[in-house]
Amino acid sequence: MPGTKRERVRGSRRPARDGSARDIGEWARVVGEGRVTMSRVLVVDDDPAIREMLEDVLSEEGYDVSTARDGVEALEVLERGGDYLVLLDLMMPRLDGRGVIRTLEQRPEMRRASRVVVMSAAERLFAFSATMQSNIVAEQIAKPFELDILFEVVSRLAPPAA
């Protein structure tokens, strides 16, 4: 359906170095003697279309992707441990993105293991930037976004694999 969130965030696919649509090797971390381990991403968004689309495209790129519908579910995933790049929506029910960030700032063991990319409408990001200073927010992406921009951010910030 034209104009849906899923359509607006699709964007174009960038060509890989070998000419294919994707190059998983570009996104992987090589650990030890030839063992390839993928980075982990946690997608936190109350919109199921965005969650599913990001899970699909990032999984295709070789990432180990987990999802959460809100901040409460996100913290449950993060409490289990491991390094994550967290793609975090600001506006969600139960516990919003600001609440997740505040909790992570208060929990050093979780803060060290996570990098956060805040995703929201441009006007919300402006208000967020003006009112909330946080060292754990590595990047902000305005919705709707192009996948090329998201891929560039994810590839730059993806944490080392566990």
C-alpha positions as CSV (number, residue, x, y, z in Angstrom):
1,M,0.0,0.0,0.0
2,P,1.6,3.3,-1.1
3,G,2.4,5.7,1.8
4,T,2.7,3.0,4.5
5,K,5.6,3.2,6.9
6,R,7.0,0.0,5.5
7,E,7.2,1.5,2.0
8,R,8.6,4.8,3.2
9,V,11.6,3.2,5.0
10,R,12.5,0.7,2.2
11,G,15.0,2.9,0.3
12,S,17.4,1.5,-2.3
13,R,19.8,-1.3,-1.9
14,R,23.5,-0.4,-2.2
15,P,25.6,-2.7,-4.5
16,A,28.2,-4.8,-2.9
17,R,31.9,-4.8,-3.9
18,D,31.3,-8.0,-5.9
19,G,28.3,-6.5,-7.7
20,S,25.7,-8.5,-5.8
21,A,22.9,-6.8,-3.9
22,R,24.6,-7.5,-0.6
23,D,28.0,-8.3,0.8
24,I,27.7,-10.1,4.1
25,G,31.5,-10.3,4.5
26,E,31.5,-6.5,4.7
27,W,29.2,-6.6,7.7
28,A,30.9,-9.5,9.5
29,R,33.6,-9.4,12.1
30,V,36.4,-11.9,11.7
31,V,37.4,-13.4,15.1
32,G,40.3,-15.8,15.7
33,E,41.4,-18.0,12.9
34,G,38.9,-17.5,10.1
35,R,35.8,-17.8,12.3
36,V,33.2,-15.2,11.3
37,T,30.8,-14.0,13.9
38,M,28.0,-11.5,13.2
39,S,27.2,-8.4,15.2
40,R,23.9,-8.3,17.1
41,V,21.2,-5.7,16.6
42,L,18.1,-5.1,18.8
43,V,15.3,-3.3,16.9
44,V,12.9,-1.6,19.3
45,D,9.8,-0.1,17.7
46,D,6.1,-0.4,18.4
47,D,5.3,-0.4,14.7
48,P,5.3,-4.1,13.6
49,A,5.9,-3.2,10.0
50,I,9.1,-1.4,10.8
51,R,10.2,-4.1,13.2
52,E,9.7,-6.8,10.7
53,M,11.2,-4.9,7.8
54,L,14.4,-4.1,9.8
55,E,14.6,-7.6,11.1
56,D,14.4,-9.0,7.5
57,V,16.8,-6.6,5.9
58,L,19.4,-6.7,8.7
59,S,19.2,-10.5,8.9
60,E,19.8,-10.7,5.2
61,E,22.9,-8.6,5.7
62,G,24.2,-11.2,8.2
63,Y,23.2,-9.6,11.5
64,D,21.8,-11.5,14.5
65,V,18.6,-9.5,15.0
66,S,16.3,-9.4,18.0
67,T,13.2,-7.3,18.3
68,A,11.2,-5.7,21.0
69,R,7.8,-3.9,20.9
70,D,8.6,-1.4,23.6
71,G,11.1,-0.4,26.1
72,V,10.1,-3.0,28.7
73,E,10.8,-5.8,26.2
74,A,14.0,-4.1,25.1
75,L,15.4,-4.1,28.7
76,E,14.5,-7.7,29.1
77,V,16.6,-8.6,26.1
78,L,19.5,-6.4,27.2
79,E,19.4,-7.9,30.7
80,R,20.2,-11.3,29.3
81,G,23.6,-9.9,28.4
82,G,25.7,-9.5,25.2
83,D,26.7,-6.6,23.0
84,Y,24.0,-4.9,21.0
85,L,23.5,-2.1,18.6
86,V,20.1,-0.8,19.7
87,L,17.9,0.8,17.1
88,L,15.4,2.6,19.4
89,D,12.2,4.4,18.6
90,L,11.4,7.3,20.9
91,M,7.6,7.1,21.0
92,M,6.4,3.7,22.4
93,P,3.8,2.5,24.9
94,R,4.7,1.2,28.4
95,L,8.3,2.5,28.4
96,D,9.4,4.9,25.7
97,G,12.9,5.5,24.2
98,R,13.8,8.1,26.8
99,G,13.0,5.7,29.6
100,V,15.2,3.0,28.0
101,I,18.1,5.5,27.8
102,R,17.7,6.6,31.4
103,T,17.7,3.0,32.5
104,L,20.7,2.1,30.5
105,E,22.6,5.2,32.0
106,Q,21.8,3.9,35.5
107,R,22.9,0.3,34.8
108,P,26.7,0.4,33.9
109,E,26.7,-3.3,33.0
110,M,24.0,-2.7,30.3
111,R,25.4,0.7,29.3
112,R,28.8,-0.8,28.4
113,A,27.3,-3.5,26.3
114,S,25.0,-1.3,24.2
115,R,25.2,1.5,21.6
116,V,22.0,3.3,20.9
117,V,20.7,4.8,17.6
118,V,17.5,6.8,18.2
119,M,14.9,6.7,15.4
120,S,12.0,9.1,15.3
121,A,10.3,11.8,13.3
122,A,12.6,14.8,12.7
123,E,10.7,17.2,15.0
124,R,10.9,14.7,17.9
125,L,14.6,14.2,17.4
126,F,15.1,18.0,17.6
127,A,13.2,18.1,20.9
128,F,15.1,15.0,22.1
129,S,18.5,16.6,21.3
130,A,17.5,19.8,23.0
131,T,16.3,18.2,26.2
132,M,18.3,15.0,26.7
133,Q,22.0,14.7,26.8
134,S,23.3,11.1,26.8
135,N,26.6,9.5,26.1
136,I,25.1,6.2,25.1
137,V,23.2,7.7,22.1
138,A,25.7,7.3,19.2
139,E,23.5,8.5,16.4
140,Q,20.0,9.8,15.5
141,I,18.1,8.9,12.4
142,A,15.0,10.8,11.3
143,K,12.0,8.8,10.1
144,P,11.2,8.1,7.4
145,F,14.7,7.0,6.5
146,E,16.5,5.5,3.6
147,L,17.9,2.1,4.1
148,D,21.3,3.2,2.7
149,I,21.6,5.7,5.6
150,L,20.6,3.0,8.1
151,F,23.1,0.5,6.7
152,E,25.9,3.1,6.9
153,V,25.1,3.8,10.5
154,V,24.7,0.2,11.5
155,S,28.0,-0.8,9.8
156,R,29.9,2.0,11.5
157,L,28.5,1.4,15.0
158,A,27.9,-2.4,15.2
159,P,29.4,-3.7,18.4
160,P,32.0,-6.5,18.4
161,A,30.3,-9.9,18.3
162,A,30.1,-11.7,21.6
